[in-house]
């Protein structure tokens, strides 16, 4: 055991004396976690869309206001005298929502009120998100009209949905913790491997051969030293995760 502790102490001393290794061990995990967490985003928000309201009635205006209130859509102005499809052709918007004439009349009559949405599907993932968001928005809008007795139909089932673990659906809750795990699982073994290769290049491994230190004790000492470094990286990474991403420990 004394040999293992001595080997671990030697490894830690070498790292403290090497500014490059010390920087890699202490700062690289935090830097990698911050870069990955801030550069990767799974949220689809603030997508420019054009609304062409050809009905201009209170119900159609309320529907347009519901689209403006959505975090997914960012309604941009578009001239009435121009074709809506030009907004997609000129890359001015990613989607066009067309509310036809007699939209409110169909609503008051209890008929199915149709509206059209044209989506730029060059990015399939964004297109699917826009389609799902529009379906959810129109469904919610219809339910609000139903509850206010604007429509005669009744909604047989009303779901009450609660999101657990990430109720605000923040990317940082997923990306921040995920990059923390990736950095902690990759970098300490990488630094240990670099230290072993540096010993071979500098021929300092000959001192280990001359000492008669068993291979098991040699590897165990390295594992102990870099486990201590990984623990320090965990503390630094957790502090950065708290300060940068606003994440906290939950539960016991």
C-alpha positions, 0 to 999 in steps of 0.5 A: 500500500505504501508503494501505491501511495508513493506512486500516486504522490509522484503523479500528483507532484508531476502534474503540479510541476507541469503547467500544461498538465495542470491546465488540462486537468483543472480547466479543460473539463470546465471549458469543454462543459461550458462550450458544449452546453452553450453551443448545443441547443435542441429548442426550436424558438423564435421561428419567423412566420408570416400570417396572412389574415384575409378574414380580419374578424375578431376570431381570426385576429384572436387566432393571430394573437395566439400565434404571436404569443407563442414562443415558437413563432415570431410573426414578421410583417408581410405586405398584403399585396404580395404572394405569401409563397414569396416569403418562403422563396425569399427565405423571409420566413420559415412558414406562412399561416393563411386564414381564409375568408369566412373563417369566423363565419364557419366558426359561428356556424359550428362548421370546421374552420380551415386554415392553411400553413405552408412550411419550409421543410428544408430542415425536416426537424424544424418543419416537424416542430412547427407542424406540431406547434401549430396543431397544438396551438389550434387545438388549444384555441378550439378548446378555449372557444368551446369552453366559452360556448362559442361552439356547440360541440363539447370536448369529451376528454380534456387532458391535464398534462404535467411535465416532470423533471424539466417542467420549463423544457429548458435545454440547459437542464439536459445539455448542461448536465449531459456535457458535465458527464461527457467531460468528466468521463472523457478527460481524466482518462485522457490526461492519465493516458497522456501522462503515461505516454509522456513518461515513455517519451521522456524515458522517465519510465526507466526509473519505474523499471529500476525501482522494481515496482510491480505493474499492479502497484504502478497502475493502482497508484496512477488510478488513485492519483487521477481519481483524485484529479477527477474528484477535483474536476467534479467539484469544479464542473459542478460549480460551473454547472451551477453558475453557468447553467443554473442547475442545482442538486435535487433530492437526497 
